[in-house]
Every structure is written in structure tokens, then in C-alpha cells.
Amino acid sequence: MSLLFTPNKLGPHQLDNRIIVAPMCQYSAQDGIPTSWHTMHYGQLALSGAALVIIEATAVEPRGRISYKDLGLWSEEHGRALKQLISDIKQHTNAKIGIQLAHAGRKASTSLPWEGGKSLAPDDENGWQKVAPSSIAFGQYHQPQALTIDEIEKIKNAFVEAAKRAESAGIDVIEIHGAHGYLLHEFLSPLSNHRTDQYGGDFNNRSRLLIDVFTAVKKAVSDKMCVGVRISATDWVEGGWDLESSIALTQHLEDLGCHYIHVSSGGLSDKQAIKLGPNYQVPFAQAIYNETQLPVIAVGLITEPEQAEAILLTEQADFIALGRGILYDPRWPWHAAEKLKQTIKVAPQYLRCAPHGSKDFFK
């Protein structure tokens, strides 16, 4: 039996296999509200055979969006729209649906990627004032304003309220976004956090906001909700957030009842020196896997079924998350099952398309 197609627990949920669709921004919302694009996009991914589909980074307040077209969950209107999207999808699939709650911090207020993705100033069309732990810009982006203690408390509450709306909408998994140079990661890294109050300085202070957000969200939702965290294991910059800190943070989250850790890297500094290649982030996942009992999700240029299977067989991670690879091939889990000689559950409307001579391929 392939490990990739073996059921496994993630928090309170039993997943049919170890394949997860990673959150990937679509920049196609209208004032934070999902559109027909999201119904089509997440509908096809939920029919892919992956056991869990995590909806893209969803802002907990308007200024927490990366672009003006990002999804949001800061009002009851947004909650109702998400509930309709989830209802439409779950009519036709058994896949679990997650959502990544996020705040873009100093990397907010940009144009769309296919329009250049440039930083927008507060007085630009579709722009607004960025906020951050400290008034330190990301590369050549516009200067952010340092958050006050009162503003930090409001952001914590925004995460909590968004989490409640997500649960009411029928979401199964909440992922708190502490990676890729966005706000919670900005607080973690000494490169972007120069505060001298209780949110800056040593490891415990820099970790405080993420820990507080996680604790508050976990308390606000029911025991039926899986709550995990995505981190960047390293900034890929000397003197930045590193693997040792990520292990310590993961162990602390484990003690607090976190259900999983999703291990990515980078995104905080324009000086990062990433060595790209197949499995380039998997060693970080493995290092964390070796030091925690938390389920570990590995991601990053994992494109081949045999590659994913090997990561699980060699005990480098518990689950495999696919990003660009499943955008390119939305039937990746089907093709993986065929290569690894496994069966996979599909919608009954698709049963007749099994490869010739493979009548037992689908179930």
C-alpha cells in the first residue's frame, strides 16, 4: 500500500490520503468577496482526489490584503459569501476544505501580479497604507507604519472573528499564515521586527503575536475544527529567522494544542538567497519532523508521485502539499494513483473515464 494513499489523521479529521492542495492566491475577489472564478477554481481542485484543499490567503481586515483583489473575511457579508462557496463545493466532493487566514503587513497594497505586482502608495489607485511591526520597508516597497499596541489587539481580534466566520461557513481546517514575509512572519524575524516592547527583542517576544493569535483562534472555534500554522522555516538571510527558531516555535505550538505545522520558507527579505531545486524545502520539514509529534506538511517543488512517496517513506513529513504542480495538472492525484498502482475515490460522474484496462482504478 502506498503511503501517499493511506488515510491519516489531521487534528480531528480523518483524511482519505496524504495529498493536500496548498493555498495559492488567485487575486480574483471583488472587495474581498469570492467570485465565480473561485467556484470554478476550488470546485475543480476539490474534485482532484486530494484529501484537503486549503483556500488561498484570506485577509482578516481590508489593509491585510496583498492586493485589492484578495479574498477577505472581515465582515458578515464575507462570511455569507464564503458559506455559499463551501456549500456549492461540498455538494459534490468528500474533500475537506480549509482556509488560510492572513494579514499581509508590509507586503500589502500591491498591484495584481499580471500587472507587475508593484507596491502601491496610499494615494495610488487601489492602494492603502501598509502596516508592520516596525517602520521598515520590504525591499523597494513603500514605507509601512509601525503598529501600535491598540492596533495589534484589533488585529488579534480580527483573526478571531474571521475564524468564527470560517467555522460558520462550513470550513474544516483553519491555517494561520505565519510565513512568506507577511505580518505574523514579520513579527517573528529580527530583520523586520525592531520593536522594543513586549512584541520585539528576544525569541519569546517576537513569537508573541503568532502565539497569541493561534491561542485565541483555537479557543474561539469548536473541537471539530482543525487549526494549524504555516511557517517559513528560514529567511534564507544571515541573521534572520532560522530553522532553530522554527523548531522551538513548533514545539511551543505543539504544547498549545496545534494540529499541524506546514513548512515553507523565505519571502521576508529581498536579499534572500534560495537554492531552488526539487525538494528544496523538504530538509526543513524533516528537521522539524524529527523534533515534534505534530503532523508535518512538506511543500516546495514536489512534482512527481514517486518523489512524494519517497518523502513519506523516508519519514521526512506526514503529508504532501502541492502548489503550482496541481495548478498545472488538476488531476495530479489521479495520475499519481495510476503510477503507484493505487485506487482513488472520484465523483461518480467520472467513473467511466478510468484508463483502459484499469477498471479497479477508481472507487
Rosetta blueprint (number, residue, H / E / L):
1 M L
2 S L
3 L L
4 L L
5 F L
6 T L
7 P L
8 N E
9 K E
10 L E
11 G L
12 P L
13 H E
14 Q E
15 L E
16 D L
17 N L
18 R L
19 I E
20 I E
21 V E
22 A L
23 P L
24 M L
25 C L
26 Q L
27 Y L
28 S L
29 A L
30 Q E
31 D L
32 G L
33 I E
34 P L
35 T L
36 S H
37 W H
38 H H
39 T H
40 M H
41 H H
42 Y H
43 G H
44 Q H
45 L H
46 A H
47 L L
48 S L
49 G L
50 A L
51 A L
52 L E
53 V E
54 I E
55 I E
56 E E
57 A E
58 T E
59 A E
60 V L
61 E L
62 P H
63 R H
64 G H
65 R L
66 I L
67 S E
68 Y L
69 K L
70 D L
71 L E
72 G E
73 L L
74 W L
75 S L
76 E H
77 E H
78 H H
79 G H
80 R H
81 A H
82 L H
83 K H
84 Q H
85 L H
86 I H
87 S H
88 D H
89 I H
90 K H
91 Q L
92 H L
93 T L
94 N L
95 A L
96 K E
97 I E
98 G E
99 I E
100 Q E
101 L E
102 A E
103 H L
104 A L
105 G H
106 R H
107 K H
108 A L
109 S L
110 T E
111 S L
112 L L
113 P H
114 W H
115 E H
116 G L
117 G L
118 K L
119 S E
120 L L
121 A L
122 P L
123 D L
124 D L
125 E L
126 N L
127 G L
128 W L
129 Q L
130 K L
131 V E
132 A E
133 P L
134 S L
135 S L
136 I L
137 A L
138 F L
139 G L
140 Q L
141 Y L
142 H L
143 Q L
144 P L
145 Q E
146 A E
147 L L
148 T L
149 I H
150 D H
151 E H
152 I H
153 E H
154 K H
155 I H
156 K H
157 N H
158 A H
159 F H
160 V H
161 E H
162 A H
163 A H
164 K H
165 R H
166 A H
167 E H
168 S H
169 A L
170 G L
171 I L
172 D L
173 V E
174 I E
175 E E
176 I E
177 H E
178 G E
179 A L
180 H L
181 G L
182 Y L
183 L H
184 L H
185 H H
186 E H
187 F H
188 L H
189 S L
190 P L
191 L L
192 S L
193 N L
194 H L
195 R L
196 T L
197 D L
198 Q L
199 Y L
200 G L
201 G L
202 D L
203 F H
204 N H
205 N H
206 R H
207 S H
208 R H
209 L H
210 L H
211 I H
212 D H
213 V H
214 F H
215 T H
216 A H
217 V H
218 K H
219 K H
220 A H
221 V L
222 S L
223 D L
224 K L
225 M L
226 C E
227 V E
228 G E
229 V E
230 R E
231 I E
232 S E
233 A L
234 T L
235 D L
236 W L
237 V L
238 E L
239 G L
240 G L
241 W L
242 D L
243 L H
244 E H
245 S H
246 S H
247 I H
248 A H
249 L H
250 T H
251 Q H
252 H H
253 L H
254 E H
255 D H
256 L L
257 G L
258 C L
259 H L
260 Y L
261 I E
262 H E
263 V E
264 S E
265 S L
266 G L
267 G L
268 L L
269 S L
270 D L
271 K L
272 Q L
273 A L
274 I L
275 K L
276 L L
277 G L
278 P L
279 N L
280 Y L
281 Q L
282 V H
283 P H
284 F H
285 A H
286 Q H
287 A H
288 I H
289 Y H
290 N L
291 E L
292 T L
293 Q L
294 L L
295 P L
296 V E
297 I E
298 A E
299 V L
300 G L
301 L L
302 I L
303 T L
304 E L
305 P H
306 E H
307 Q H
308 A H
309 E H
310 A H
311 I H
312 L H
313 L H
314 T L
315 E L
316 Q L
317 A L
318 D L
319 F E
320 I E
321 A E
322 L E
323 G L
324 R H
325 G H
326 I H
327 L H
328 Y H
329 D L
330 P L
331 R L
332 W H
333 P H
334 W H
335 H H
336 A H
337 A H
338 E H
339 K H
340 L L
341 K L
342 Q L
343 T L
344 I E
345 K L
346 V L
347 A L
348 P H
349 Q H
350 Y H
351 L H
352 R H
353 C H
354 A L
355 P L
356 H L
357 G L
358 S L
359 K L
360 D L
361 F L
362 F E
363 K L
